[in-house]
Structure formats: structure tokens, C-alpha cells
Amino acid sequence: MGSLKWRDLPIQKFFMALILLVFSIVVLFSGLIVWGCAAFRHYLLPDSNSAYLTIQTTFTDGTTQRSSWLFSFGSDPKSIPQMEEIHDGISAQKEASVSEYSIEKLENSFDMLTPKRQLAYTACGILMIAAPMFLSLAGILFCSLYFYRKKLRLPLKLLSEATGQIAAQNLDFDLEYDCRDEMGDLCRSFSQMKNALYENNKRLWSALEERKRLQASVAHDLRNPIAIIQGYTEYLEDKAAAGELTPERALRIAQNMNLAAKRLGRYTDSIHTLNQLEDIAVKKETVCLSRLAEDLTADFSLIAQNNGRTLHVSSDWADAFTEKGFSIEKDLSILADTAILYRVLENIIGNSLRFSQKDIFMDISLETGPPSPSSRMLTITVRDDGKGFPAQMLENASSPCLPHASQASGPDGHMGMGMAISRILCQKHGGTLSLSNGSSGGAQVKISFQV
């Protein structure tokens, strides 16, 4: 745990602590080396306060005797045991007439050392100067290498590899660096940027796939009315030239060609609408949920009544939301773009009006859901008592791409294009759109909006 705390220190504090630690070690070892070398040199070289005491004695018979002793200044020569023994021996043999004393100070003790001791003395002097310099240089190199290894090497390697992965257009990788310093923050920020790029590219790729699918769908569905118009044109040319075209037959062909032209017009409008969806911005406003439910009920009930249908609306968001531990007020407000909500419901209920027999049901609820458990999702389920969606359309309903317009229940593929537009609008509002058939066999469309 201690090493983890040391590793997690900020870069500046880590570097300063490392410098102080290494500096203390360098000073300690330099001091020990200098002190040891000084002690060894003192051991090799006699004390500079030492001197030689020489006594020359001349006896009455004319003979002389010379003796020398090494002593330090401040000491009593008589305290030297060797001197007293020799002096007493001379006195016992002869009687001295004259004694002369001389002192020779050791001015240059180094010259008196042996060659080996001189070499050792010089080496100690060099070591006393070189050791602190070498230890300082070694400390600097150690600090640099240790700091790079502990703080920079791994994150720089991870960032370099991550940059290479991004350059290779591969965003499906993990960048993990478990350290709470600045480099750890940088790696986490880089990972967040990578994840954001991944999600953006994923949405962009999904949008491109949807656009390709829609373009293929439109191109496929445009062939039918074009083939019809072309076939009728060729038929008119052949019959008119042969004089076999009756007025009733010509009127019938003109009506069919008019229907085919209207289908082409609807497809053109759908393509124009799809191209404009990317420029639509979601503008959420504060809306009272109870008031919104009342408006939806009033507006779409009137539309259903005008088309000979009955709309049944149920709103049970209060009980469902309270059961999950959240308090809910009667006049609960949500953030929603009502224009997008109405546009999606107009498409869905418009399809139900065409394919239902008598009744249409709309259930409004408020749920918790992604991206967080506390977020709110407005969910609206619309079902009818018609024949339901074709099996082929439901097989592709769960895929990221939109259902093929040719799989729609309508004769002109209108429902497929409407569902495509509605799903894109739901995704822009942070929600989803799903298709299914109810238990009674009718079509069921569930939409959700993040509010």
C-alpha cells in the first residue's frame, strides 16, 4: 500500500521527494568517504606537530654519543621512557662533560613516506574529490531513469499504442493505467476521448448504414411505379397505333398512371424529409406531463373519430413510477420536444388508422431507464385491432437498420418510410422505436423519449 501511495504522488511532488531522498543519500555517502579517506591519510602521515629531539653528549675522554627521539610539541622530553633509559646508562658508564640539544621539526612529512604509502596517500586525496562528484552524477542519472521508469515510461507507451490504434481506425480497445497522478488523469481523459470517438463513429456508421438501407429501399420501391408508368405508356402506344384503344380503357389507364405518379411524389417527399432529418435539432422545453397527456388524447381522439375509429388512452405513469421508489407530483414536469413527439405519433397513429378495423389503443407511461437509473423515459405504446405487421418486417425490426419500405403493410410502402422517419426522430430524442404484434394479432409500436 505504501508503494502505491508513493507511485500515486503528483509528478512535481514525486520528483521533489526523489531529489531530496537521493541528495541525502549522496551527502551521507560522500561524507563517509571523505571522513574515511581523511582518517586513512592521517594514519599514513605522521602528525605535523611532531619533531625530532637530538642530544649529542661529549665525554671527558673526548668521545661523543648522539641520540634522537620523535615527540610532539608540548610534551616533556623527560617523559619519554627511551630517553631516560639511555641517559641513565650513559651516566652510569662515563661522566659527561658537555651535552648539546637540537630539535628538527618535520616540515614535509609526505617526503618521508615510502612509495607505497605515498601512492595510497595520493589516491585518498583524489578519492576525496572524485567520490562526491561521481556520487552526484550517479544520483542525477538515477533520478532521471527512476523518474522516467516509474512515471513516464508506461503511460507514454500506452498513449503511443493508443494513438497508433486510432490512426489505424481501430477504436475497439481499452486504455487502462491505474495511477492517480497527472499521467493517470491524462490516460483517463484520452480513454474518454477514445470512447467518445467510438460512440460518435458508431452512431455515424449506423446513420450511414441506415442511409444506405433507405436509399436501397427507395431505389427498389421507385421501380414499381416507374415500371407501371412505362408499361402503360408502351401499351398506349401499341393500342393507339392499332386503333384498339377505347375511351373507357384510356380513362382507366390514365387513372392508374395518376396513382403511380402520386406514389412517385410521395417517395420524393419522403427522400426530402429524410435528408432534412439530420438538420433537425431537438429543442426540449418544460412540459406538464398531465397537460401533455390531455392534449394528446384530445387531438388524436378527434383524428380517430374523423376516420371512423375509436382511440382508447390510458395514463398510468404515477403508480408505476411511485412503485420504483420515486415520489411523483400531480403536476409533474418533463423536458421534451413536443414537435418531434407529435410528428412521431402522427406517423404511427396514421398507420393505425389505415390498417385498424375499429379501435386504437394508446398507453402513456413514465419509466426509469438508461443512461442512468434516475433518468426518466416517456414511453408511449400504440396498438390496433388490425392484421398486424408482416413476419418479414418483424424479423428486421430489431436490427439497427430500418425496415425495408417494401416490407411495409401498405400498398405504397408508406408505412415503411414513416417508420424510418419516426425511428430516426426517436433516436434524436434519446429514445427508441420497436415493432411487434399484440396478443390479439394487431400491430403494436412502442416508442420512448428521454425526458
C-alpha positions in Angstrom: 0.0 0.0 0.0 2.9 2.3 0.8 4.4 1.8 -2.7 1.0 2.6 -4.2 0.8 5.9 -2.4 4.4 6.7 -3.4 3.5 5.9 -7.0 0.3 7.9 -6.9 2.1 11.1 -5.8 1.7 14.0 -8.3 4.6 14.4 -10.7 6.0 17.5 -9.1 5.9 16.1 -5.6 7.2 12.8 -6.7 10.2 14.4 -8.4 11.0 16.7 -5.5 10.8 13.9 -3.0 13.0 11.7 -5.2 15.6 14.5 -5.5 15.6 15.2 -1.7 16.0 11.4 -1.0 18.8 10.9 -3.5 20.5 14.1 -2.4 20.5 13.0 1.3 22.0 9.6 0.3 24.7 11.3 -1.8 25.6 13.7 1.0 25.7 10.8 3.5 27.9 8.6 1.4 30.2 11.5 0.3 30.7 12.5 3.9 31.5 8.9 4.9 34.0 8.5 2.1 35.7 11.9 2.8 35.9 11.1 6.5 37.3 7.6 5.9 39.9 8.9 3.4 41.0 11.7 5.8 41.4 9.2 8.7 43.4 6.9 6.5 45.7 9.8 5.3 46.2 10.7 8.9 47.2 7.2 9.7 49.7 7.2 6.8 51.2 10.6 7.5 52.7 11.5 10.9 51.4 14.5 12.8 52.7 17.8 11.5 53.4 18.9 15.1 55.9 16.1 15.6 59.7 16.8 15.7 62.9 15.0 16.3 64.8 15.8 19.5 68.6 15.2 19.1 71.0 15.0 22.1 74.8 15.0 21.4 76.9 14.2 24.5 80.7 14.8 24.7 82.5 12.9 27.4 85.7 13.9 29.3 87.7 11.3 27.4 86.8 13.0 24.1 84.2 10.5 22.9 80.7 11.6 21.7 77.4 10.0 21.6 74.3 11.1 19.5 70.7 10.1 20.2 67.4 11.2 18.5 63.7 10.8 19.7 60.4 11.6 17.9 57.9 13.6 20.1 55.1 16.1 19.8 55.3 19.7 20.7 54.1 20.4 24.2 55.3 17.1 25.7 58.1 16.8 28.3 61.2 15.1 26.8 61.9 13.5 30.2 58.6 11.7 30.0 60.0 9.7 27.0 60.9 6.3 28.5 63.5 5.6 25.9 65.4 8.8 26.6 65.5 8.3 30.4 66.9 4.7 29.9 69.7 5.8 27.6 70.6 8.9 29.7 70.8 6.7 32.8 73.0 4.2 31.0 75.4 6.8 29.8 75.7 8.4 33.2 76.5 5.0 34.7 79.4 4.4 32.3 81.0 7.8 31.9 80.7 11.2 33.2 79.7 13.6 30.5 81.4 16.9 30.3 79.1 18.7 27.6 75.6 17.8 26.3 74.1 19.6 23.3 70.3 19.5 22.4 68.8 20.2 19.0 65.1 20.0 17.6 64.3 19.3 14.0 60.6 19.9 13.0 59.1 17.6 10.3 58.3 20.2 7.7 57.4 17.8 4.9 56.2 14.6 6.3 55.0 13.3 2.8 58.6 13.0 1.6 59.4 10.7 4.5 56.7 8.1 3.4 57.5 5.0 1.5 56.5 4.9 -2.2 53.5 2.7 -1.5 52.3 4.9 1.3 52.8 8.0 -0.9 50.6 6.3 -3.6 47.9 5.4 -1.1 48.1 9.0 0.3 47.6 10.5 -3.2 44.8 8.1 -4.1 42.9 9.1 -0.9 43.2 12.7 -1.9 41.8 12.0 -5.4 39.0 9.9 -4.0 38.0 12.7 -1.6 37.4 15.0 -4.6 36.2 12.4 -7.1 33.8 10.5 -4.9 31.3 13.4 -4.3 31.3 14.3 -8.0 30.8 10.7 -9.0 28.0 10.2 -6.5 26.3 13.4 -7.6 26.4 12.4 -11.2 25.2 8.9 -10.4 22.4 10.5 -8.3 21.3 12.7 -11.2 21.3 9.7 -13.6 19.4 7.5 -11.1 16.8 10.2 -10.5 16.3 10.6 -14.3 16.0 6.9 -15.0 13.9 6.1 -12.0 11.5 9.0 -12.6 11.1 8.1 -16.3 10.6 4.4 -15.4 8.0 5.0 -12.6 6.2 8.0 -14.0 6.5 8.3 -17.8 7.5 5.1 -19.5 4.3 3.1 -19.1 1.8 5.9 -19.7 3.8 7.2 -22.7 3.9 3.6 -24.1 0.1 3.2 -23.6 -0.6 6.6 -25.2 1.7 5.8 -28.1 0.0 2.5 -28.7 -3.5 4.1 -28.4 -2.5 6.8 -30.9 -1.4 4.1 -33.3 -4.7 2.2 -32.8 -6.7 5.4 -33.5 -4.5 6.2 -36.6 -5.3 2.7 -37.8 -9.0 3.5 -37.3 -9.4 0.9 -34.6 -11.3 2.3 -31.6 -12.3 -1.1 -30.1 -9.5 -1.3 -27.4 -9.1 -0.5 -23.7 -6.7 2.0 -22.3 -6.1 1.3 -18.6 -3.5 3.0 -16.4 -4.1 2.5 -12.6 -2.4 5.6 -11.2 -3.9 8.7 -9.7 -1.3 11.2 -10.9 -1.3 13.7 -13.8 -0.3 11.0 -16.3 -3.1 8.8 -15.0 -5.6 11.7 -15.5 -4.2 12.1 -19.0 -4.7 8.5 -19.8 -8.2 8.5 -18.4 -9.0 11.7 -20.4 -7.5 10.0 -23.6 -9.7 7.0 -22.9 -12.8 9.1 -22.5 -11.9 10.9 -25.8 -11.4 7.5 -27.5 -14.8 6.2 -26.1 -16.5 9.4 -27.3 -14.9 8.9 -30.8 -16.0 5.3 -30.7 -19.6 6.2 -29.9 -19.7 9.0 -32.4 -18.2 6.7 -35.1 -20.7 4.1 -34.1 -23.6 6.5 -34.5 -22.2 7.8 -37.7 -21.7 4.3 -39.1 -25.2 3.4 -38.0 -26.5 6.5 -39.7 -24.6 5.7 -42.9 -25.9 2.2 -42.9 -29.4 3.5 -42.4 -29.0 5.9 -45.2 -27.7 3.2 -47.5 -30.6 1.0 -46.5 -33.1 3.7 -47.1 -31.5 4.6 -50.4 -31.7 1.0 -51.4 -35.3 0.8 -50.2 -36.3 3.9 -52.1 -34.5 2.8 -55.2 -36.2 -0.6 -55.0 -39.7 0.9 -54.4 -39.3 3.5 -57.2 -39.0 0.8 -59.7 -42.6 -0.3 -59.3 -44.4 3.0 -60.2 -41.8 3.7 -62.9 -42.4 0.2 -64.4 -46.1 0.8 -64.2 -45.9 4.1 -66.0 -43.6 2.7 -68.6 -45.8 -0.3 -69.1 -48.9 1.8 -69.6 -47.0 4.1 -71.9 -46.0 1.3 -74.1 -49.5 -0.2 -74.0 -51.0 3.2 -75.1 -48.5 3.5 -77.9 -49.4 0.0 -79.3 -53.1 0.2 -78.9 -53.4 3.8 -80.1 -51.4 2.9 -83.3 -53.7 -0.1 -83.9 -56.8 1.9 -83.2 -57.8 -0.5 -80.5 -57.9 1.9 -77.6 -61.4 2.6 -76.2 -62.2 5.8 -74.2 -63.0 3.7 -71.2 -59.8 1.8 -71.3 -57.8 5.1 -71.8 -59.5 6.6 -68.8 -58.7 3.6 -66.7 -55.0 3.7 -67.8 -54.9 7.4 -67.1 -56.2 6.9 -63.5 -53.6 4.1 -62.8 -50.8 6.3 -64.2 -52.0 9.1 -61.9 -51.8 6.8 -58.9 -48.3 5.7 -59.9 -47.3 9.4 -60.3 -48.7 10.2 -56.8 -46.6 7.3 -55.4 -43.5 8.8 -57.0 -44.4 12.1 -55.5 -44.8 10.6 -52.0 -41.4 8.8 -52.4 -39.8 12.1 -53.4 -41.3 13.9 -50.4 -40.0 11.1 -48.1 -36.5 11.4 -49.5 -36.6 15.1 -49.0 -37.8 14.6 -45.4 -35.1 12.0 -44.7 -32.4 14.4 -45.9 -33.8 17.1 -43.6 -33.8 14.9 -40.5 -30.1 15.4 -40.0 -30.6 19.2 -39.6 -33.4 18.8 -37.1 -32.3 19.9 -33.6 -34.0 18.7 -30.5 -35.4 21.6 -28.6 -36.6 20.4 -25.2 -39.0 22.5 -23.2 -40.6 22.1 -19.8 -43.9 20.5 -20.3 -46.5 19.4 -17.7 -47.0 15.7 -18.2 -50.7 15.7 -17.3 -51.4 18.5 -19.6 -49.4 16.8 -22.4 -51.4 13.6 -22.0 -54.7 15.5 -22.1 -53.6 17.3 -25.3 -52.5 14.0 -26.9 -55.8 12.4 -26.0 -57.9 15.3 -27.3 -56.0 15.8 -30.6 -55.7 12.2 -31.7 -59.1 11.2 -30.5 -60.6 13.8 -32.8 -58.4 12.5 -35.7 -59.5 8.9 -34.9 -63.2 10.0 -34.8 -63.0 11.7 -38.1 -61.7 8.4 -39.6 -64.3 6.3 -38.1 -62.1 4.9 -35.3 -62.1 5.0 -31.5 -58.9 5.9 -29.6 -58.6 4.5 -26.1 -55.9 6.3 -24.0 -54.6 5.1 -20.6 -52.1 7.0 -18.5 -50.6 5.1 -15.5 -47.2 6.7 -15.1 -47.9 7.9 -11.5 -48.4 4.4 -10.0 -45.6 2.8 -12.0 -43.1 5.5 -11.1 -44.1 5.5 -7.4 -43.6 1.7 -7.1 -39.9 2.2 -8.0 -39.2 4.4 -5.0 -39.6 7.8 -6.7 -42.0 10.4 -5.4 -44.1 12.0 -8.2 -46.2 15.1 -8.1 -49.6 15.6 -9.8 -48.3 18.4 -12.0 -45.0 16.6 -12.9 -43.0 18.5 -15.5 -40.7 16.9 -18.1 -38.3 18.1 -20.7 -39.4 17.1 -24.2 -39.6 18.4 -27.7 -43.4 18.2 -28.3 -43.0 18.9 -32.0 -40.9 15.7 -32.5 -43.3 13.8 -30.2 -46.4 14.8 -32.2 -44.6 14.1 -35.5 -43.8 10.6 -34.5 -47.2 9.9 -33.1 -48.9 11.3 -36.3 -46.9 8.8 -38.3 -47.7 5.8 -36.0 -51.4 6.7 -35.5 -51.8 7.5 -39.2 -50.6 3.9 -39.9 -53.0 2.5 -37.3 -55.9 4.5 -38.9 -55.2 2.8 -42.3 -54.8 -0.7 -41.0 -57.1 -0.9 -37.9 -60.6 -2.1 -38.0 -62.3 -0.2 -35.2 -60.2 0.5 -32.1 -56.8 2.1 -31.5 -55.1 1.9 -28.0 -52.5 4.3 -26.7 -50.8 3.7 -23.4 -48.7 6.5 -21.8 -46.2 5.8 -19.0 -43.2 7.2 -17.4 -40.3 4.8 -16.6 -36.8 4.8 -15.4 -34.1 3.7 -17.7 -30.8 4.4 -19.4 -28.4 6.1 -19.4 -28.8 6.1 -15.6 -31.4 4.6 -13.2 -32.6 8.0 -12.2 -33.3 9.2 -15.8 -36.9 9.3 -17.0 -38.2 7.8 -20.2 -41.6 8.7 -21.6 -43.0 5.6 -23.2 -46.0 5.5 -25.5 -47.3 2.3 -26.9 -49.8 2.4 -29.8 -51.6 -0.8 -30.9 -54.6 -1.5 -33.0 -57.0 -4.3 -33.9 -55.8 -4.8 -37.4 -53.9 -7.7 -39.0 -50.5 -6.7 -37.6 -47.1 -6.4 -39.1 -45.9 -8.9 -41.7 -43.5 -11.5 -40.4 -40.7 -10.4 -42.7 -40.9 -6.8 -41.3 -40.8 -8.0 -37.7 -37.7 -10.1 -38.4 -35.7 -6.9 -39.3 -37.4 -4.7 -36.7 -34.8 -5.4 -34.0 -31.8 -4.7 -36.3 -30.0 -1.3 -36.2 -31.1 -0.7 -39.7 -34.6 0.4 -40.5 -37.2 -2.0 -42.1 -37.3 -2.1 -45.8 -40.1 0.0 -47.2 -41.1 -2.8 -49.4 -41.8 -4.9 -46.3 -44.4 -2.4 -45.1 -48.0 -3.3 -44.8 -49.2 -0.5 -47.1 -49.5 -1.0 -50.8 -47.3 2.0 -51.5 -44.7 1.3 -48.8 -45.8 4.5 -46.9 -45.7 2.8 -43.5 -42.1 1.7 -44.0 -41.0 5.2 -44.8 -43.0 6.6 -41.9 -41.4 4.1 -39.5 -38.0 5.0 -40.8 -38.6 8.7 -40.1 -40.1 8.0 -36.7 -37.2 5.8 -35.6 -34.7 8.5 -36.5 -36.6 11.1 -34.6 -36.9 8.9 -31.6 -33.1 8.3 -31.6 -32.5 12.0 -31.8 -34.6 12.4 -28.6 -32.5 9.8 -26.9 -35.1 7.0 -27.3 -36.1 4.0 -29.3 -38.8 2.6 -31.5 -39.8 -1.1 -31.6 -42.3 -3.0 -33.6 -44.3 -6.1 -32.5 -47.7 -7.7 -32.8 -50.1 -7.7 -29.9 -51.6 -10.8 -28.2 -54.8 -10.3 -30.3 -52.8 -10.0 -33.5 -52.9 -6.3 -34.0 -49.8 -4.2 -34.8 -48.0 -2.6 -31.8 -45.5 0.2 -31.9 -43.6 1.2 -28.7 -41.7 4.5 -28.7 -39.7 6.1 -25.9 -38.2 9.5 -25.4 -35.6 10.6 -22.8 -37.2 13.4 -20.8 
